[in-house]
Amino acid sequence: MTKKNETRKQTQTRKQTQTREEAQTGVGAIVEGVYSSQEAVVDVARSCVDTVAKLIPDLWNRPVADGRPTPQEMTDAAFEITHKVIDAQRDITHKVTGAR
């Protein structure tokens, strides 16, 4: 191998290494962003559950004729709120990733 070919090969290897490092850094930033946003979703879900938990004793003290929700309905409502938050997060993420 000539010196010129050797230098070209080293340059190519250096560029490939740099590209891999940049890709890994980018992936790390994406994972960190997803993790942070998921923490926010968990916080919202926890808040919803806490709110429902505070209402349960009050709801159980009402007469059945008041149309209190069943535990299944309350659970479904809490998951529906969480689902809407996750949908909103997905939409925001699509907008951010589509902007680049």
C-alpha positions in Angstrom: 0.0 0.0 0.0 1.4 3.4 -0.9 1.8 6.2 1.5 -1.0 8.2 -0.2 -3.4 5.2 0.0 -2.4 4.7 3.6 -3.2 8.3 4.5 -6.5 8.1 2.6 -7.4 5.0 4.5 -6.5 6.6 7.9 -8.6 9.7 7.0 -11.5 7.5 6.0 -11.3 5.5 9.2 -11.1 8.7 11.3 -14.2 10.0 9.6 -16.1 6.8 10.2 -15.1 6.8 13.8 -16.2 10.5 14.1 -19.5 9.7 12.4 -20.2 6.8 14.8 -19.3 9.0 17.8 -21.7 11.7 16.6 -24.4 9.2 16.0 -24.0 7.7 19.5 -24.1 11.2 21.0 -27.3 11.9 19.1 -28.9 8.7 20.2 -27.9 9.4 23.8 -29.5 12.9 23.6 -32.7 11.4 22.1 -32.9 8.7 24.8 -32.3 11.3 27.5 -35.1 13.5 26.0 -37.5 10.6 25.8 -36.7 9.6 29.4 -37.3 13.1 30.6 -40.6 13.4 28.8 -41.7 10.0 30.1 -41.0 11.2 33.6 -43.4 14.1 33.0 -46.0 11.6 31.7 -45.6 9.5 34.9 -46.0 12.6 37.0 -49.2 13.5 35.2 -50.5 10.0 35.6 -49.6 10.0 39.3 -51.4 13.3 39.8 -54.5 11.8 38.1 -54.4 8.8 40.3 -53.9 10.9 43.4 -56.8 13.1 42.5 -59.1 10.1 41.9 -57.9 8.5 45.2 -58.9 11.7 47.1 -62.4 11.5 45.5 -63.0 7.8 46.3 -63.9 8.1 50.0 -66.2 11.0 49.2 -67.9 9.1 46.3 -68.4 6.0 48.4 -70.3 8.0 51.0 -72.9 9.1 48.5 -76.1 7.2 47.9 -76.0 4.9 44.9 -78.8 6.8 43.4 -76.4 9.7 42.9 -74.9 7.7 40.0 -71.4 7.4 41.5 -68.9 5.8 39.1 -67.8 2.3 39.6 -64.1 1.5 40.3 -63.8 0.3 36.7 -65.2 3.6 35.4 -62.8 5.6 37.6 -59.9 3.4 36.4 -60.9 3.8 32.8 -61.2 7.6 33.2 -57.7 7.8 34.8 -56.2 5.8 31.9 -58.1 7.9 29.4 -56.5 11.0 30.8 -53.1 9.4 30.7 -53.7 8.2 27.1 -54.5 11.8 26.1 -51.3 13.1 27.7 -49.3 10.4 25.9 -51.0 11.3 22.6 -50.1 14.9 23.1 -46.5 14.0 23.9 -46.4 11.9 20.7 -47.7 14.8 18.6 -45.2 17.2 20.1 -42.4 14.7 19.4 -43.5 14.3 15.8 -43.5 18.1 15.4 -40.0 18.4 16.9 -38.5 15.5 14.9 -40.2 16.7 11.7 -38.8 20.2 12.1 -35.2 18.9 11.6 
